[in-house]
Amino acid sequence: MRTLRVMTLKVVGAGVGRTGTHSLKLGLERLLGGSCYHMLELLPRPEQVPVWHQAIVGEPVDWDALFEGFVAAVDWPTAAVWHEIHAAFPDALVLLSVRDSPQAWWNSFSETILQVIGKGPGSENDAWFAMVDEMLRRFSPAGFDADSAMAAYEAHNQAVRNAVPAGQLVEWRPRDGWGPLCAGLGVPEPAEDFPHVNTTEEFRAMTGLTAGG
């Protein structure tokens, strides 16, 4: 017999990495009073990597089990299969985080995530790299030169806009702060400033990338 959910996702993030998703994680946790899934939550849970790989290649996943204890999910790999996740949590708000332009996104992505992937796997994270490689190849089948990646980014965002009813979609840029999130969730804006974290420089320092790449 299927057990009742202890929690259910209230927000499904469709925005890809380097669109302010770490800041969103902190902001949503403040607004919703619960944990928000993010790539940072996957890194200490290696047993979930094969589950995400299953989802990315189109195999069924028990989303209730994967998101147990979470009230929201943002960032990759969630954004790669946001549609499937939203089908499992149809009452959730879909949150599309974007940058001011495709070029702004590419500038950040190419200096952070793309360089981490370019370093290749170590023996302890082969499965994670395999999952991310599959995810990124599906995101941008034409490759990761600037033009192809920016076209993939724009196509992804437009596909989200086309698929989600206007009343259930919130589009958000990092400079927007609390406003669109609070309006979409129907909650008051906190008095404190919106958290802005994980700049390109902070990401590079965290992942051991050198100043020159």
CORKARA-V298309 format. One record per residue. RES is the residue in three letters. PHI is phi in degrees with one decimal (NA if undefined). D_CENTER is the distance of its C-alpha to the mean C-alpha in Angstrom with 1 decimal. Layout:
RES_PHI_D_CENTER + RES_PHI_D_CENTER
This chain:
MET_NA_31.7 + ARG_-73.5_28.1 + THR_-83.5_27.4 + LEU_-72.9_26.0 + ARG_-66.6_22.5 + VAL_-74.0_22.8 + MET_-135.9_19.5 + THR_-137.5_17.4 + LEU_-67.5_14.0 + LYS_-98.7_14.6 + VAL_-138.0_11.3 + VAL_-113.0_8.8 + GLY_-83.4_5.8 + ALA_-103.3_6.4 + GLY_-79.2_5.5 + VAL_-77.0_5.0 + GLY_-58.6_5.4 + ARG_71.6_8.5 + THR_-124.0_8.4 + GLY_82.5_9.1 + THR_-70.8_6.0 + HIS_-68.6_8.6 + SER_-62.3_11.1 + LEU_-60.6_9.4 + LYS_-53.8_9.2 + LEU_-66.1_12.9 + GLY_-64.4_13.8 + LEU_-67.7_12.8 + GLU_-63.4_14.6 + ARG_-66.6_17.5 + LEU_-75.5_17.7 + LEU_-100.8_17.3 + GLY_68.2_19.1 + GLY_-151.6_16.9 + SER_-83.3_14.1 + CYS_-115.1_10.4 + TYR_-72.3_8.5 + HIS_-157.3_6.2 + MET_-50.9_7.2 + LEU_-62.1_10.2 + GLU_-78.9_11.2 + LEU_-77.9_11.4 + LEU_-56.0_13.6 + PRO_-86.7_16.5 + ARG_-123.2_16.3 + PRO_-59.5_17.4 + GLU_-66.6_18.9 + GLN_-88.7_15.6 + VAL_-58.8_14.9 + PRO_-62.7_17.5 + VAL_-66.5_16.1 + TRP_-64.2_12.8 + HIS_-61.2_15.1 + GLN_-54.1_17.2 + ALA_-61.8_14.6 + ILE_-66.9_13.6 + VAL_-91.3_17.4 + GLY_93.3_18.0 + GLU_-86.8_19.6 + PRO_-68.5_19.6 + VAL_-135.9_17.6 + ASP_-86.2_18.6 + TRP_-67.3_15.5 + ASP_-58.3_17.8 + ALA_-69.4_18.5 + LEU_-63.8_15.0 + PHE_-100.0_13.8 + GLU_-56.9_17.2 + GLY_88.9_17.4 + PHE_-113.3_14.1 + VAL_-109.9_14.1 + ALA_-155.7_10.5 + ALA_-147.7_7.0 + VAL_-139.3_3.7 + ASP_76.0_1.0 + TRP_-70.2_3.7 + PRO_-83.5_6.0 + THR_-52.6_5.2 + ALA_-62.2_4.8 + ALA_-69.7_7.9 + VAL_-131.4_9.8 + TRP_-58.3_8.8 + HIS_-64.7_12.6 + GLU_-64.8_13.9 + ILE_-66.5_12.1 + HIS_-64.8_13.4 + ALA_-63.3_16.7 + ALA_-79.8_16.9 + PHE_-129.7_16.2 + PRO_-67.7_17.9 + ASP_-87.2_18.6 + ALA_-71.5_15.1 + LEU_-75.1_14.1 + VAL_-96.2_11.5 + LEU_-113.1_9.7 + LEU_-101.1_9.2 + SER_-90.7_8.6 + VAL_-137.7_10.8 + ARG_-98.2_13.2 + ASP_-64.7_17.0 + SER_-158.0_17.6 + PRO_-56.7_16.5 + GLN_-63.6_18.7 + ALA_-61.9_17.0 + TRP_-63.3_13.6 + TRP_-60.0_15.6 + ASN_-56.2_17.6 + SER_-74.3_14.7 + PHE_-60.7_13.0 + SER_-70.1_16.5 + GLU_-93.7_17.5 + THR_-130.1_14.8 + ILE_-57.5_12.5 + LEU_-62.0_15.2 + GLN_-73.0_17.9 + VAL_-63.3_16.6 + ILE_-63.2_16.4 + GLY_-65.6_19.8 + LYS_-71.7_21.4 + GLY_82.8_21.2 + PRO_-80.5_21.1 + GLY_-101.0_23.5 + SER_-62.2_25.3 + GLU_-84.6_23.2 + ASN_-132.8_19.8 + ASP_-56.4_20.9 + ALA_-65.0_19.0 + TRP_-64.7_15.6 + PHE_-63.8_16.5 + ALA_-63.6_17.7 + MET_-65.2_14.6 + VAL_-66.6_12.5 + ASP_-60.6_15.5 + GLU_-62.5_15.6 + MET_-61.2_12.0 + LEU_-72.7_12.7 + ARG_-65.6_16.2 + ARG_-75.9_15.1 + PHE_-67.3_12.8 + SER_-133.4_15.8 + PRO_-59.7_19.0 + ALA_-80.9_21.2 + GLY_111.9_20.0 + PHE_-125.1_18.6 + ASP_-73.2_21.3 + ALA_-56.8_20.4 + ASP_-64.0_21.6 + SER_-65.9_20.0 + ALA_-66.4_16.5 + MET_-67.0_16.8 + ALA_-64.6_18.3 + ALA_-64.7_15.4 + TYR_-60.7_12.9 + GLU_-65.6_15.5 + ALA_-65.9_16.0 + HIS_-60.4_12.5 + ASN_-62.9_12.5 + GLN_-67.1_16.0 + ALA_-62.6_15.5 + VAL_-65.5_13.2 + ARG_-58.8_15.9 + ASN_-71.5_18.6 + ALA_-91.3_17.4 + VAL_-107.6_16.8 + PRO_-57.4_19.9 + ALA_-54.4_20.2 + GLY_-71.8_20.8 + GLN_-112.2_17.6 + LEU_-111.8_15.2 + VAL_-118.8_14.3 + GLU_-101.6_13.5 + TRP_-138.8_12.8 + ARG_-114.4_13.5 + PRO_-52.1_13.7 + ARG_-71.4_17.4 + ASP_-74.5_17.4 + GLY_64.1_17.1 + TRP_-72.8_17.9 + GLY_-48.7_19.7 + PRO_-62.5_17.4 + LEU_-65.1_15.5 + CYS_-67.1_18.9 + ALA_-63.7_20.5 + GLY_-67.2_18.1 + LEU_-88.9_18.3 + GLY_69.8_22.0 + VAL_-125.5_22.2 + PRO_-71.9_24.0 + GLU_-75.5_22.7 + PRO_-63.8_23.1 + ALA_-73.8_25.8 + GLU_-77.8_23.9 + ASP_-64.8_21.9 + PHE_-65.9_18.2 + PRO_-72.8_16.7 + HIS_-122.1_15.7 + VAL_-133.8_14.7 + ASN_60.6_13.6 + THR_-62.5_15.5 + THR_-54.5_16.2 + GLU_-65.2_19.3 + GLU_-65.7_17.8 + PHE_-61.0_15.2 + ARG_-63.9_18.3 + ALA_-67.7_20.4 + MET_-64.0_18.2 + THR_-96.9_17.9 + GLY_76.7_21.5 + LEU_-77.3_21.3 + THR_-76.2_24.6 + ALA_-59.3_25.2 + GLY_-92.7_26.4 + GLY_100.2_23.6
